[in-house]
Amino acid sequence: MAHRENNKWIKSTCAYCGVGCGIEARANRDGSLEVRGDSQHPANYGRLCSKGLALGETVGIEGRLLTPRINQQDVTWEEALADISTNFRHIIERHGKNAVAFYVSGQLLTEDYYVANKLMKGFIGSGNIDTNSRLCMSSSVAGHKRAFGADIVPGCYEDLELADLIVLTGSNLAWCHPVLFQRIREAKANNQCKVVVIDPRHTPSCDIADLHLPLLPGSDIALFNGLLAFLSENRAMNFTYIDQATEGLDLALATAFRFGDIESVQAATGLDRGQILAFYQLFSATEKTVTVYSQGVNQSTSGTNKVNSILNCHLATGRIGKPGSTPFSVTGQPNAMGGREVGGLANMLAAHMDFDNPDHTRQISEFWQTDNLARSPGLKALDMFNAIESGKIKAIWIMATNPAVSLPENQRLSAVLANCPYVVVSDCMADTDTLRHADVALPAQGWGEKSGTVTNSERRISRQRRLLPSPGEAKPDWWIISEVAKKMGFGHAFDYQSEADIFCEYAQMTTLGQETLAPPSSGSGNQRNTVLVLSRPLNLVGLAGLTPQQYHQLAPQQWPVTMCDQPTARLFGNGEFATPSGKAQFIATDHRPPAEQPSSRYPLWLNTGRIRDHWHTMTRTGLSPRLSEHTSEPYLALSAQDAEQFSIEQGKLVKVSSARGSVLLRARISPECRPGQMFAPFHWSDCTTSMGKVNALLAGQRDPLSGQPEFKATPVSVEPSPYQSEALLISQSNHVPDWLSPQEHWTCQRSHNGYIFRITSQQTPEQLHKWLATQQAKRDGRGQQHIDIAQSNQSRYARFHNNQLSVAFIVSNDLQICETDYLSTLVGRPLSDPLVQTLFTGKALPEHQAGRLVCACKQVRANTIAQAVRSGTCDSVKAICQVTQAGTGCGSCLPELQQMLDEAQLKQV
Ligand code: SF4
């Protein structure tokens, strides 16, 4: 156990994105956790982004699920496990094995994932296990399998530093994979590589772009088909490579040429001729090109074809798996890749084996000693939830994910979950939108308590290590699943003593059927070279015999691993692929527009995604005051032109509607969006806002091959959502105000020592003030001191408990005119504190008028930066960094500093 006896830093891996940064942490006696970047980890060499740096603020027992519960009542583990095994068994007996399902997560460790997959596919005998990676990376999986014969990312992070051209397409790397973005920024400064950003939005990633192509939503295939045609017309293809290593060029090229002339590309993408040609010429002329792609490519009804249209261009130029020259799919989640390795997707078996390969099913059956292996793929995520609705699935076990927020049509699917006969949810938190539908809630260990492995975007397996004791009765996911398996009668196959046992079994499994053969291209008979050729590149033979001690000490390494500590950085560089012929496949990719198109009723495109300082549904990052501060409310970014056309005012509430429903978001008029296009982050849930679950707007249409839904192109309408008053309420209480009426709209944000609620109301300011004050008195009882102050355009209220501020609020008809940023720091301060006194004067002291938080790492606020710029001493971002320290931590705010500088300089012109 990792207490601080030796003052020892323990190496582990960040909980969030697929960069998979190494961290070092040490636990203090008070339960807090210090975290710093691991300077030896090859993913980040010591760097961390704002989320990684704040990991220590997200551990602890606040909000944790501490005991198993059945129907909201605490029970013992024995009772919970018996309930699950009995209900699953009965449902399978009555309705068949496909009447049950697991919906798992890229937050699970590989060992957890492996055991869940083994139970469902190997012993229950159904393919019905799918993962939230379906929403994230499944189009890349399908694209990789079609082109390469296996779900392989051929390159490694070092390629970003070796490239002369980096194409970021459908990837706001600056916010979603910040440490990789910092690596590119540094590489660009050192070797002058060019960066092209292909994205409908002008995202913070454009901060380092030499060229930004703001293409129309969903038009990526047209752009890359045009590139393939351009490469052909300009004799920029590598025919030696194409002849030796690929098949299918003719059909792919014919398809590309059908729409490949520049005019057609212009029409489909909305780009001008000069932009298109500049990109094509750069790509054509630059041998060392890395194309990085992510959710903007994957999350589409033609996501798989988008991936293959990119891979086609790399195959045509022979730029696969070579130093500084490769396509590069970056994964969203910390272990999306690990889940794919062990069969977390419904259509794959573990260890990259396939349902339709009889050798594979035989080998797995023998290895697991089961005669009940699933023989066909199960239902993919959305199909799984639709099958609950139709009554085919009667029990679902959801692990470490929050589909009631993250799935498209989430309001409809929440109702589906509510009506499901039996719902089990394993989670480390006590209240999530999904847990509200659970018949059985199981307390799982959280990050910092679990132990196992994760695989990052460059195929690097790293250890997540235990840093803190588990609170309450929290258990590892693999233990919970194994105990249920034992109670269902499969004990012989799930008698694991530790996560190390499971990892070694999985590593052993990757060696099944792997043979030493010569590659097809290296001759035949006596002329064959003796070369280890892996029929499946995912091979961990070098890790299959680890002792528990070796597992405990395992250093990060990229698969395949034929010998421990001798990992493989790149794959396919020799032109040999994992397809039956050994050749990579060009795929003909037709450009198809998004499934839904804007109409007179829903005339605007909505794009959804992540923001800098939050992760998924905020169950973890939402615990950190500093991460919560950068973006305090769900918002809609829109152009000034659209704002004017639809009478939307900056900072006011806007109602966004689609054919599925409506949400209320705060308007952010911004040059990031082109007219006709909007952006909204998806992180907020029913736990953090009353009407801001953005994915409720999205349709359930999905890619026919990957099953990945369309998250980036939804037709919507917008209109102002007027209100009479608004309030900002700070409170020590972590309870969402159940006393708010449905007429009031609210959002909740974690702050120092408490919470901030932003409330908008149809009541007059006076009515709202009176009502909030009455509710506070009711909640806290009489006898506590409180103060009411009414001023011309605002009223204020403070309530003290033991002479410390416990609740305060400001009510106004327009809070934007009030100085409110400093209020978040008031909770817990005594009445005599000058800062608390300012509550009643209505004016913050100058030293507290620092504005909104810009740099989360160094806690530098907007007014400090603006003052530095105004003073004339800062005429560059570098100077701002030196003077204010902003941007000197993880660097994620550097694009924002540039934006602030640009705006300030514009004002001076
Ligand atoms: Fe964690 Fe940030 Fe690294 Fe991603 S980039 S793994 S969120 S520290």
Residues whose N, C-alpha, C, O or C-beta is under 5 A from the ligand:
A	BS01	SF4	C14 Y16 C17 V19 G20 C21 L48 C49 K51 G52 H177 P178 V179
